[in-house]
Amino acid sequence: MKTTLKSILLCATTVALMLSAMAQTSQSINQRKENQQDRIGQGVKSGQLTAGETSHLEKQESAINKEEHAMRTQDNGHLTKQDRKTLHRQQNQESRRIYRDKHNPQARVSSSAKG
């Protein structure tokens, strides 16, 4: 009887940990999207990003979001381990693009110089 109870508790704990990990992964993907949007917005506000750079970054963000939506549609609203790996790789690439664009020597129009 004790062995059965231990097995049930172990199984329940494992399931709880798996559900928590899945929720955190989804949260981290969404949190990263939000953080990267904030970084783009800050770059626009500070004048670190040109209009062209901003447009390109926004298009890239949109493409990642569309791909995530397609992935979720294929698997009844869920992301597979490979889907999450792909999205993280794409978000890493986008993060590097944001940094590179914000720190390059492109000529910018300061917000105070605008009409």
C-alpha positions as a printed NumPy array, in Angstrom:
array([[  0.   ,   0.   ,   0.   ],
       [  2.795,   2.424,   0.89 ],
       [  4.515,   1.711,  -2.44 ],
       [  1.323,   2.522,  -4.349],
       [  0.883,   5.783,  -2.456],
       [  4.507,   6.729,  -3.11 ],
       [  4.054,   5.923,  -6.812],
       [  0.931,   8.065,  -7.028],
       [  2.622,  10.975,  -5.261],
       [  5.682,  10.68 ,  -7.487],
       [  3.5  ,  10.602, -10.596],
       [  1.456,  13.605,  -9.434],
       [  4.622,  15.559,  -8.644],
       [  6.088,  14.742, -12.057],
       [  2.919,  15.881, -13.83 ],
       [  2.848,  19.104, -11.807],
       [  6.474,  19.85 , -12.688],
       [  5.847,  19.162, -16.375],
       [  2.823,  21.464, -16.436],
       [  4.8  ,  24.166, -14.66 ],
       [  7.647,  23.864, -17.166],
       [  5.218,  24.083, -20.087],
       [  3.589,  27.182, -18.622],
       [  6.975,  28.812, -18.   ],
       [  8.116,  28.083, -21.553],
       [  5.006,  29.676, -23.014],
       [  5.402,  32.581, -20.598],
       [  9.04 ,  33.038, -21.52 ],
       [  8.245,  33.149, -25.257],
       [  5.526,  35.73 , -24.656],
       [  7.702,  37.684, -22.225],
       [ 10.524,  37.786, -24.764],
       [  8.162,  39.071, -27.446],
       [  7.058,  41.819, -25.088],
       [ 10.637,  42.68 , -24.062],
       [ 11.795,  42.863, -27.663],
       [  8.867,  45.104, -28.595],
       [  9.801,  47.346, -25.664],
       [ 13.422,  47.475, -26.867],
       [ 12.294,  48.48 , -30.368],
       [  9.976,  51.134, -28.92 ],
       [ 12.776,  52.49 , -26.743],
       [ 15.073,  52.609, -29.796],
       [ 12.498,  54.619, -31.726],
       [ 11.892,  56.994, -28.817],
       [ 15.608,  57.594, -28.219],
       [ 16.383,  58.003, -31.9  ],
       [ 18.665,  54.961, -31.96 ],
       [ 16.586,  53.333, -34.708],
       [ 15.853,  54.782, -38.127],
       [ 12.419,  54.394, -39.705],
       [ 13.794,  51.745, -42.065],
       [ 15.419,  49.789, -39.251],
       [ 12.215,  49.945, -37.231],
       [ 10.127,  48.765, -40.175],
       [ 12.468,  45.84 , -40.813],
       [ 12.515,  44.807, -37.15 ],
       [  8.716,  45.   , -36.915],
       [  8.344,  42.842, -40.041],
       [ 10.701,  40.261, -38.531],
       [  8.735,  40.267, -35.259],
       [  5.509,  39.833, -37.196],
       [  6.926,  36.892, -39.154],
       [  7.999,  35.161, -35.926],
       [  4.535,  35.735, -34.437],
       [  2.84 ,  34.307, -37.552],
       [  5.094,  31.266, -37.457],
       [  4.309,  30.707, -33.779],
       [  0.596,  30.941, -34.551],
       [  0.952,  28.372, -37.355],
       [  2.899,  26.052, -35.045],
       [  0.217,  26.305, -32.38 ],
       [ -2.534,  25.715, -34.956],
       [ -0.856,  22.478, -36.056],
       [ -0.746,  21.104, -32.516],
       [ -4.091,  22.19 , -31.047],
       [ -2.759,  25.346, -29.416],
       [  0.445,  23.786, -28.09 ],
       [  4.097,  24.152, -29.028],
       [  6.247,  21.062, -29.4  ],
       [  9.763,  20.944, -27.974],
       [ 11.122,  21.516, -31.499],
       [  8.732,  24.457, -32.017],
       [  9.998,  26.094, -28.816],
       [ 13.603,  25.487, -29.871],
       [ 12.927,  27.074, -33.273],
       [ 11.168,  30.078, -31.736],
       [ 13.959,  30.632, -29.205],
       [ 16.533,  30.532, -32.009],
       [ 14.528,  33.052, -34.028],
       [ 14.06 ,  35.3  , -30.989],
       [ 17.811,  35.157, -30.331],
       [ 18.475,  36.236, -33.914],
       [ 15.945,  39.052, -33.608],
       [ 17.486,  40.177, -30.336],
       [ 20.884,  40.422, -32.03 ],
       [ 19.333,  42.41 , -34.911],
       [ 17.747,  44.841, -32.456],
       [ 21.062,  45.346, -30.662],
       [ 23.003,  45.724, -33.909],
       [ 20.526,  48.238, -35.349],
       [ 20.378,  50.267, -32.141],
       [ 24.166,  50.474, -31.914],
       [ 25.189,  50.98 , -35.535],
       [ 26.419,  54.357, -36.853],
       [ 23.381,  54.974, -39.099],
       [ 22.47 ,  58.64 , -39.429],
       [ 19.303,  59.337, -37.483],
       [ 16.905,  62.196, -37.261],
       [ 16.646,  63.223, -33.64 ],
       [ 13.144,  63.61 , -32.284],
       [ 13.878,  67.253, -31.428],
       [ 14.841,  67.983, -35.063],
       [ 11.518,  66.685, -36.379],
       [  9.045,  69.276, -37.448]])
